[in-house]
Amino acid sequence: MSSAVKMTWRGAEITADGRAAAAEAIKKGLEHLLEESNRVIPHDEGVMQDSGSVDFNSSELAGTVFYDTPYAVRQHEDATLSHKNGRKHHFLEESFNDQSAALLKFIQEELEAALGG
């Protein structure tokens, strides 16, 4: 006795859906990282914090969180500067290190949900 199974391969659709889900999840993850960094970024008038942004390239599935002021790099790197109220240097790096496991889990969950897994 033989059996037959008929199936329709939709690999291209799954790939497109997965890529779209990955793009959305990565972008949301980068935005979350910016929010977390803003909680500890040195803050006087808020200019540096307000300059924070996410640059995301969906075709490359890659992005950057950055602060666009002339002094952002020095504020981030110079451990000799004094910051008040729990604000600190290495604000972006430490936020990334603190959040990386949660960000990867979030991306995984978003992909599983999008792909029915």
N, C-alpha and C positions, 0 to 999 in steps of 0.2 A: 504494500500500500504506500503510495507516495503522497506527499503533502506539498502544497504550493503556498507561497506567501507573495502577495503583490505589494510593492511599496514604491513610493515616489520619492526620489532623492531630492532634497531641497537644501543641499549643502551651501549653495550661494546665498540663499535667504538667511540661513542660520549664521553664516559668516557675517553678512551685512548687519543682522540684528545684534550679534555679539559685539561687533565693532562699534555700533551706535551706542550700545549699553556701556561698553568700556569707556567710550569718549565721555558720555554723560557722568559716569561714576568718577572718572579721573578728574574731570572739571570740578565736580562737587567736592571731591577730596582736597583739591588745591584751594578752593574757596574756604573750606573748613580750616585748612592750615593757616591761611591768612587771618582768619578770625582768631585763632588761638595765639598766633604771633602778636596780634594787636593787643591782646590781654597783658602782655609783658614788655612790649616795646617801650623804650624811654619816651616819656611824654611830658612836654612842657606846654606848648600851645596846640599840639596835635597835628602839626604840619607833616611831620614824617609819617605818622600813622595814617593820615588822610591820603598820603601819596602811595600807599600800598595798593598793589594790583596783582591780578592773575593774568598771565599771557598763556593762552592754550591753543595748540595747533591740533585740530581734530584729525587731520590726515596723518600726522606723525604719532598721534596719541601721546603727546609730550607737552609739558607746560612748565611754567616758572612762576614762582611767587617772588615779588620784588618790591622794594621801596625806592622811589625815584626822587631823592633829594641829594644835594651835593655832600651832605654829611652822613648819610645812611650807613655807608661802609665803615666809617670811623666809629660811629655809635655802636655798630654791631661788633666790631673787632677789638676795640680798645678797652681792655679789662681795667685800665686805670681810671676810667671815667666813673663818676659817682652818679647813681640813679636812685630816685626815691620811690616810695610806695610799692615795693615789690617789682619794680621795673628793672630790667637788666640788659647787659650786653649779650651777644649771641642769642638774641630773642628769636630769630627765625630758625637758626640751627637747632637750638634746644627744643623749640616747639615741634620741629620735624622729628627729632629723636624721640620726644615724648609721645608723639601721635602716630608714628610710622606703623606700628602693629595694628592700631585701630583703623588707620586709613586702608591698609591692605585688606583687612577683614571686611570693611565696608565695600570696597571694590569687588571682592569675591562674592559677597552677598547680592550685590546689584546684578552681577553677571549671572549668577545662579537663578535669580528671580526672572531675569529677562529671557533666559534660555530654558526655563522650566525645569531647572535642576535642583 
